Amino acid sequence: MSANVTVSVREIQSPPALIFEITGTMDSSKDLEYIAGVIESSDKELFLLSMSGVDYINSAGVGEIISISHSVKEAGKKLCFAGMHPYVRGVFELLGGHYFVPVYDSEAEALAAQGQQ
């Protein structure tokens, strides 16, 4: 994990999911390696990346997210995002990330939407 990013993980039961709370600056293609490894080894089917603590993202960060989303889909799992700051969400959408991963305003909204699918 990059020194620019910290990640904490918590598990919830309804719907069964892992929530990754990310804080910092996503400006490296290595920032999310830890998350990718946890997702790959987990038996959960839903993963939420809470981005409210991310204050900057660039194309390398978005590219890494897209790469993880492909792996998650290939494994038959779901990935979504919640709580992006307007700047981060703008960059994410400008670079097309929202075509690969759904983005919600809050964790509750994301979990409710994913629980209904």
Backbone as JSON, one array per atom type, in Angstrom:
{
  "sequence": "MSANVTVSVREIQSPPALIFEITGTMDSSKDLEYIAGVIESSDKELFLLSMSGVDYINSAGVGEIISISHSVKEAGKKLCFAGMHPYVRGVFELLGGHYFVPVYDSEAEALAAQGQQ",
  "N": [[0.85, -1.17, 0.0], [0.53, 2.23, -0.75], [2.32, 5.0, 0.69], [0.8, 7.23, 0.61], [-1.82, 6.57, 0.95], [-4.21, 5.34, 3.21], [-5.92, 2.5, 4.48], [-8.75, 1.16, 5.97], [-10.6, -1.68, 7.02], [-13.85, -2.95, 7.29], [-16.35, -5.27, 8.26], [-19.69, -5.97, 7.34], [-22.96, -7.28, 8.05], [-25.45, -7.15, 6.79], [-26.36, -5.93, 3.8], [-24.25, -8.84, 3.36], [-20.98, -7.8, 3.35], [-17.78, -6.27, 2.62], [-16.37, -3.29, 3.7], [-14.26, -0.84, 2.63], [-12.52, 1.74, 3.95], [-11.08, 4.46, 2.66], [-8.39, 6.71, 2.81], [-6.64, 9.63, 1.92], [-4.36, 10.34, -0.79], [-4.77, 9.29, -4.01], [-2.59, 8.55, -6.18], [-1.02, 6.77, -7.5], [-0.31, 3.77, -9.27], [-0.15, 1.71, -7.57], [-1.56, 2.08, -5.26], [-3.89, 0.69, -4.45], [-3.31, -1.99, -4.18], [-3.37, -3.58, -1.84], [-6.13, -3.66, -1.26], [-7.07, -5.0, -3.54], [-5.93, -7.52, -3.14], [-7.21, -8.37, -0.76], [-9.89, -8.48, -1.64], [-9.66, -10.45, -3.61], [-9.07, -12.73, -2.08], [-11.27, -12.99, -0.45], [-14.41, -14.38, 0.66], [-16.67, -12.95, 0.42], [-19.24, -11.3, -1.53], [-19.81, -8.7, -2.11], [-18.36, -5.51, -2.24], [-17.5, -2.41, -0.92], [-16.11, 0.67, -1.55], [-15.36, 3.22, 0.42], [-15.0, 6.47, -0.14], [-14.79, 8.95, 1.08], [-12.67, 10.04, 2.44], [-10.72, 10.5, 0.58], [-8.81, 12.84, -1.01], [-7.7, 13.46, -3.43], [-7.32, 12.25, -6.74], [-5.81, 10.68, -9.53], [-5.19, 9.81, -13.01], [-3.79, 7.38, -12.8], [-4.75, 6.29, -10.4], [-7.49, 6.02, -11.02], [-7.27, 4.24, -13.14], [-6.31, 1.99, -11.79], [-8.53, 1.39, -10.2], [-10.38, 0.69, -12.19], [-9.14, -1.58, -13.18], [-9.28, -3.28, -10.92], [-12.07, -3.46, -10.8], [-12.66, -4.97, -13.06], [-11.51, -7.46, -12.37], [-13.08, -8.09, -10.15], [-15.63, -8.35, -11.31], [-15.16, -10.51, -13.06], [-14.86, -12.51, -11.2], [-17.42, -12.82, -10.38], [-18.37, -11.08, -8.47], [-19.36, -8.01, -6.71], [-18.65, -4.51, -6.9], [-18.64, -1.28, -5.52], [-18.79, 2.31, -5.05], [-18.75, 4.93, -2.59], [-19.45, 8.2, -1.3], [-17.68, 10.09, -2.56], [-15.66, 12.99, -2.76], [-16.59, 16.06, -4.42], [-14.56, 16.95, -6.28], [-12.93, 14.66, -6.63], [-14.85, 12.86, -7.57], [-15.52, 14.16, -9.94], [-13.1, 13.93, -11.45], [-12.96, 11.15, -11.56], [-15.28, 10.55, -13.06], [-14.75, 12.03, -15.4], [-12.64, 10.58, -16.45], [-13.92, 8.27, -17.05], [-14.47, 6.28, -15.14], [-16.91, 5.82, -13.86], [-18.36, 4.31, -15.61], [-17.63, 1.77, -15.18], [-17.79, 1.19, -12.45], [-20.33, 1.54, -10.08], [-21.27, 4.61, -8.52], [-22.17, 6.07, -5.51], [-23.85, 8.46, -3.38], [-23.76, 8.03, -0.61], [-22.8, 5.56, 1.9], [-25.0, 4.14, 2.88], [-26.89, 4.45, 0.82], [-25.55, 3.15, -1.27], [-25.3, 0.5, -0.28], [-28.0, -0.17, 0.03], [-28.89, -0.07, -2.64], [-27.28, -2.05, -3.83], [-28.04, -4.25, -2.36], [-30.55, -4.74, -3.33], [-30.22, -5.71, -5.85]],
  "CA": [[0.0, 0.0, 0.0], [1.29, 3.46, -0.87], [2.36, 5.85, 1.89], [-0.17, 8.3, 0.43], [-3.16, 6.06, 1.15], [-4.46, 4.41, 4.31], [-7.15, 1.75, 4.27], [-9.26, 0.32, 7.06], [-11.61, -2.6, 6.49], [-14.84, -3.45, 8.25], [-17.31, -6.22, 7.69], [-21.07, -5.8, 7.77], [-23.71, -8.52, 7.84], [-26.64, -7.0, 5.96], [-26.02, -7.17, 3.12], [-22.88, -9.27, 3.69], [-20.05, -7.01, 2.53], [-16.61, -5.64, 3.21], [-16.28, -1.87, 3.39], [-12.9, -0.3, 2.71], [-12.5, 3.19, 4.13], [-9.82, 4.91, 2.07], [-8.03, 8.08, 3.15], [-5.39, 10.1, 1.36], [-4.18, 10.76, -2.17], [-4.61, 8.15, -4.92], [-1.85, 9.04, -7.34], [-0.09, 5.73, -7.91], [-0.98, 2.55, -9.71], [0.06, 0.72, -6.51], [-2.29, 2.49, -4.06], [-4.97, -0.21, -4.06], [-2.89, -3.4, -4.22], [-3.86, -4.25, -0.64], [-7.57, -3.9, -1.44], [-7.22, -6.04, -4.56], [-5.59, -8.8, -2.52], [-8.29, -8.74, 0.17], [-11.05, -8.86, -2.44], [-9.38, -11.72, -4.27], [-9.08, -13.85, -1.13], [-12.48, -12.97, 0.36], [-15.59, -15.13, 0.21], [-17.78, -12.0, 0.26], [-19.57, -11.01, -2.92], [-20.02, -7.27, -2.27], [-17.29, -4.69, -1.7], [-17.77, -0.99, -1.05], [-14.98, 1.54, -1.27], [-15.81, 4.5, 0.95], [-13.97, 7.39, -0.64], [-14.96, 10.29, 1.64], [-11.38, 10.53, 2.92], [-9.78, 10.68, -0.54], [-8.87, 14.25, -1.43], [-7.13, 13.63, -4.77], [-7.13, 11.04, -7.54], [-5.39, 10.98, -10.9], [-5.48, 8.73, -13.96], [-3.25, 6.11, -12.31], [-5.7, 5.8, -9.41], [-8.71, 5.59, -11.72], [-6.91, 3.03, -13.88], [-6.24, 0.88, -10.85], [-9.91, 1.07, -9.84], [-10.98, -0.01, -13.32], [-8.52, -2.92, -13.2], [-9.9, -4.05, -9.83], [-13.47, -3.73, -11.14], [-12.67, -6.09, -14.01], [-11.24, -8.67, -11.61], [-14.25, -8.36, -9.32], [-16.7, -8.85, -12.19], [-14.77, -11.84, -13.54], [-15.06, -13.44, -10.08], [-18.84, -12.86, -10.06], [-18.6, -10.26, -7.28], [-19.79, -6.64, -6.98], [-17.85, -3.43, -6.34], [-19.25, 0.04, -5.67], [-18.15, 3.41, -4.34], [-19.63, 5.88, -1.91], [-18.9, 9.34, -0.6], [-16.58, 10.8, -3.22], [-15.68, 14.45, -2.8], [-16.93, 16.51, -5.78], [-13.39, 16.98, -7.16], [-12.55, 13.27, -6.91], [-15.9, 12.3, -8.43], [-15.38, 14.78, -11.26], [-11.98, 13.3, -12.14], [-13.36, 9.76, -11.79], [-16.23, 10.53, -14.17], [-14.07, 12.54, -16.59], [-11.81, 9.49, -16.97], [-14.79, 7.14, -17.4], [-14.56, 5.26, -14.1], [-18.31, 5.54, -13.5], [-18.89, 3.31, -16.54], [-17.2, 0.46, -14.69], [-18.12, 1.01, -11.04], [-21.36, 2.49, -9.66], [-20.89, 5.57, -7.49], [-23.33, 6.53, -4.73], [-23.53, 9.57, -2.49], [-23.5, 7.57, 0.76], [-22.7, 4.12, 2.1], [-26.35, 3.59, 3.03], [-27.48, 4.4, -0.52], [-24.85, 2.1, -2.03], [-25.66, -0.82, 0.25], [-29.41, -0.41, -0.28], [-28.98, -0.35, -4.08], [-26.63, -3.33, -4.11], [-28.82, -5.29, -1.71], [-31.77, -4.96, -4.12], [-29.89, -6.27, -7.15]],
  "C": [[0.89, 1.24, 0.0], [1.27, 4.23, 0.45], [1.33, 6.97, 1.8], [-1.6, 7.88, 0.76], [-3.19, 5.17, 2.39], [-5.82, 3.76, 4.08], [-7.5, 1.02, 5.56], [-10.42, -0.49, 6.48], [-12.57, -2.96, 7.61], [-15.83, -4.33, 7.51], [-18.69, -5.89, 8.22], [-21.83, -7.07, 7.38], [-24.89, -8.37, 6.89], [-26.55, -5.75, 5.09], [-24.59, -7.56, 3.46], [-21.88, -8.56, 2.76], [-18.82, -6.63, 3.33], [-16.61, -4.19, 2.75], [-14.86, -1.41, 3.64], [-13.01, 1.2, 2.85], [-11.11, 3.68, 3.73], [-9.61, 6.38, 2.41], [-6.72, 8.42, 2.45], [-5.48, 10.5, -0.1], [-3.9, 9.56, -3.05], [-3.93, 8.63, -6.2], [-0.8, 8.04, -7.81], [-0.88, 4.5, -8.35], [-0.83, 1.44, -8.67], [-0.78, 1.0, -5.26], [-3.31, 1.47, -3.58], [-4.59, -1.69, -4.12], [-3.41, -4.19, -3.03], [-5.33, -4.61, -0.79], [-7.8, -5.02, -2.45], [-6.94, -7.42, -3.97], [-6.67, -9.28, -1.56], [-9.51, -9.2, -0.6], [-10.85, -10.23, -3.06], [-9.49, -12.91, -3.32], [-10.37, -13.95, -0.31], [-13.59, -13.85, -0.23], [-16.81, -14.23, 0.08], [-18.02, -11.75, -1.22], [-19.76, -9.52, -3.18], [-18.92, -6.51, -1.54], [-17.61, -3.23, -1.97], [-16.51, -0.23, -0.68], [-15.53, 2.9, -0.85], [-14.71, 5.51, 0.71], [-14.03, 8.78, 0.0], [-13.64, 10.88, 2.15], [-10.34, 10.73, 1.84], [-9.92, 12.11, -1.05], [-8.3, 14.5, -2.83], [-7.04, 12.27, -5.44], [-6.67, 11.48, -8.92], [-5.66, 9.77, -11.78], [-4.93, 7.39, -13.51], [-4.19, 5.48, -11.29], [-6.97, 5.28, -10.06], [-8.43, 4.31, -12.5], [-6.84, 1.81, -12.98], [-7.64, 0.44, -10.42], [-10.58, 0.27, -10.95], [-10.42, -1.44, -13.41], [-9.14, -3.81, -12.12], [-11.34, -4.4, -10.19], [-13.59, -4.88, -12.13], [-12.46, -7.42, -13.29], [-12.44, -9.08, -10.76], [-15.38, -8.95, -10.16], [-16.4, -10.25, -12.7], [-14.99, -12.9, -12.46], [-16.53, -13.54, -9.67], [-19.2, -12.06, -8.82], [-19.01, -8.85, -7.71], [-18.89, -5.65, -6.25], [-18.61, -2.13, -6.55], [-18.51, 1.05, -4.81], [-19.18, 4.29, -3.67], [-18.8, 7.04, -1.36], [-17.74, 10.05, -1.25], [-16.76, 12.32, -3.09], [-15.97, 14.89, -4.23], [-15.74, 16.52, -6.73], [-13.01, 15.57, -7.59], [-13.57, 12.63, -7.84], [-15.81, 12.87, -9.84], [-14.26, 14.15, -12.07], [-12.35, 11.86, -12.51], [-14.3, 9.66, -12.98], [-15.59, 11.01, -15.47], [-13.25, 11.43, -17.26], [-12.61, 8.21, -17.22], [-14.93, 6.05, -16.35], [-15.98, 4.87, -13.75], [-18.97, 4.56, -14.48], [-18.59, 1.89, -16.06], [-17.66, 0.15, -13.28], [-19.21, 2.01, -10.66], [-20.87, 3.35, -8.5], [-22.16, 6.09, -6.83], [-22.89, 7.64, -3.79], [-23.16, 9.12, -1.08], [-23.37, 6.05, 0.81], [-24.08, 3.49, 2.17], [-27.02, 3.44, 1.68], [-26.85, 3.28, -1.35], [-25.27, 0.71, -1.57], [-27.11, -1.15, -0.05], [-29.56, -0.79, -1.76], [-28.4, -1.7, -4.42], [-27.4, -4.49, -3.5], [-30.08, -5.64, -2.48], [-31.47, -5.63, -5.45], [-29.75, -7.76, -7.09]]
}
